[in-house]
């Protein structure tokens, strides 16, 4: 299975959820980040090594594939893996066999692979930077996690969840202005950035039961949406003037509410369905 999405969207959480709901849930769930090691270290990390295989290899060491045998192995940031290691991983996926570094003995494992990446693997395949056969091998089932800015309704739910997780002695809540600021912010670091901000706010709030806007990080307090250039209104055509006014008001409301159509519709006093139609008509998405 391949999980794709920007950094911070929660790819490892999804992988753990898949493992927990699977028939391997009572077995190991092993995680490694392919971008955290150079080639030689990652080779030893994945497949293990034989004593004397290289300087410092003073004992035999099993690799993570062996440790994950009969369980689930989560390969994070697989797009950063070198071509030579891609060949070895492909062999494990196709045949279930591998060799430790410096060893001639072939070992066999039964492992479910869940891979994840924040890169466009299809584009990397087209550019020759990722093996096509490995791509199709890990792409049997695919899950694409949307960025937090594309699921605005989740922001308030996640804020409540993280406030409960990181609260100290007494529950805390955001003021209306603070909540509006956080709701409008695009969260380029996704859920991870949001959780870090909530943890920071809880610490700074101290014993106060409320968290006000002045405690927000400067980047969030000062963030302003980029306004669409205003189109001139044609004074000779009433329909054109109405369209220009609609476009301007809808665009402004959507920016104020960070793209949240439900809140924008409430402010403009129109139905959400009608707002969606107008957003599509004026290409304001």
WOCORVEN-V909850 format. One line per field, one symbol per residue. phi: phi as a letter, one per 30 degrees, with the letter a starting at -180 (. if undefined). burial: 1 if it has 16 or more other ideal C-beta (glycine too) atoms within 10 Angstrom, else 0. A space follows every 10 residues. Layout:
BEGIN
phi: ???
burial: ???
END
This chain:
BEGIN
phi: .cccldejdj dddddddddd dcdcddcdcc bbcdcdbded ddedddcibc eidaejdcbd bdddddddei cbcccdhddc ddeddeddde ddddcibabd dibcddcbbb bdcccbaccd dddddddicb ddddedddcd bbbccddddc bedddddddd dddddcdcdb dbbddedddd ddddddhddi dddddddddd dddddidddc ccddddeedd dcdbdddded cddddcbded ddddddeddd ddddddchid ddddddddib dddddedddd dchcd
burial: 1111110111 1101110110 0001001011 1111001000 0111111111 0010001000 1011110110 1111111111 1000110111 0110000101 1010001010 1111111100 1001100001 1001101100 0000101100 0100100110 0110010000 0101000111 1111111011 1011101100 1100100000 1010110001 0000100000 0000000000 0011011101 1111111111 1011100101 0000100110 01010
END
